[in-house]
């Protein structure tokens, strides 16, 4: 850089800092004139023009500056401010773009971060929500979020369907003065993809206590209560716990319970250590006398050292406080001790709101301490309920009051996931089977419904999307095999539509399945284009579809069809040429369906009649000929012989008699020597080498048309 330019930039800087904006502008202009590639000259020119309120000039200078220094965060921030003044629009689109560019260049650029946060909130544009979340997360890391910002973060996550992230944000904001996050948290818990309705009721009851959105909270509670009260009653009638007695107190044993403490523990007042000592002495005597058994705990066995260690936790002020909170809440105590599920059941009038408030106090440490015990017990109880197909208990457990930290959330479902994977193994085997055999709709339905897999997966929260997607993927794979390997589009569609029975699917699978169903529908429509559905003047109805031939009440399944014949016969009448078209279909059970249709060539509707006959021929070729042909080929492959008129088809060739009955002879034509053609309503069969020859009338002989196809098939 030229020394004169350096000097001019230093002078411009000094003038700007001294508030001599006009002199700063003149000096900076000289600097950029001498060296238009030097960004610092343009920077001080931009600053001076801005202070002089020459916003148009400042915008032009800033654009040049940023073309030379595109990563200059201060430059982008100043350019954004200039545009806001230039257009007198705080929410100018280009200005916001410039602030966003400044944030990309320097995510710690303080003024940009707080300006963007304010603008995004004011703009309230869903398309900008991800950007707004990034800005709020940055502010959180820098200095923490205000109650309003935390509430806003929860709203953004909720709008983007990140419900558990919304819950996490709102749970950190429950003590904010306006209480908005309280009501919103209830909405998140109540969302079908979260489905923690008991938590929703608990939170709305706290909102009512704090006089926050009272009417709406009461209204929402009244909507949820009937289902939850019925569920609680059903769970109570089913059992108290799904755990076996040998698992009682395995995860958690409360020291107050071990000491046979009566009444409630005063968590606020002085602890009565003398009473505890007396109870401890009695406990240790009981253990000594009864070989380690404690009768008031159902004769569980505990060693003296373990009992002493647990009792000693009461001398730790924090642990005593935590154990006291659990001991004073009997449903929570019973769950942690024996797996009793009453803790998760809603009450008509009350919720454990005081304990919930303690859980939400970050400084208390109670939730972090409780979480280890709770998550371990929850995992055990839920997996047992799944194993026993106790759907009511599973639903109760998942409706809320899962009092664990975010870090321990996954631990609540480890064993449950394994149980569901075990149940899904039968469906895995069905996928393998579908690759070699066509699987029926009932088989798939049986595996989904009879073993409870469908019901269980529909109860599960989003933690189980992987297991659900695995099952949905299996159903999709079976449907694909049904179509690709076995050619049954209708069954394939029925099977893949079973995925609609699942309440939750990831976006990826929803899109895949809809695409598959659309593709199958198009194929089915394409296959159906050759179907014929007729109603004759007499009122008689006739149809040919891929699955059947039907004439009024008579029906032949396509798979049962063994022979067909058809042909047209033209005759001259007094009124002109008349065509009679005959179609005859026979099943392997001896059923026969006949269609005989005549029309006059000079009739006003002759063209429509010709189209009708063409449609019948098209349906026959599309749906019926392949079935009969496949049946004939299959029999020949097995070594059987088949009669078509006076011709016998064998695995090696064809046989037929020729000549008069006295001097007749048996002719044999090998498949390699076989030739055939159609002429004047007849099928003519002959040897390529000459000599042997015979014919059949297409209209009169069952399966005569097959002779035109069989040669290509056999050679």
RAKA-V291499 format. One line per field, one symbol per residue. burial: # if it has 24 or more other ideal C-beta (glycine too) atoms within 12 Angstrom, else .. A space follows every 10 residues. Layout:
# RAKA-V291499
burial->???
This chain:
# RAKA-V291499
burial->....#..##. ###.##.... #.###.#### ##..#..### ########## ##.##.###. ######..#. .######### ######.... ##..##.### ####....#. .######### #.#....##. ###.#####. ....#...## #########. .######### ####.#..## ########## #.######## ########.# .##...#..# #..##..##. ##..#..... ###....##. ########## #...#.#... #....#..## ..##.##... ...#..#..# .#....#..# #.##....## #########. ########## #######... ###.###### .....##.## ########## #######..# ########## #####..### ###.###.## #.##..#..# #.##...##. #.##..##.. ########## ########## ########## ###....### #########. ##.##...#. .##..##..# ...#..#..# ##.#...... .######### #...##.#.. ########.. ........#. #######... ..#.#####. ........#. .##.###.## ..###.###. ###.##.... .####.#### ..####.... ......###. #..###.... #######... .########. ########## #.##.
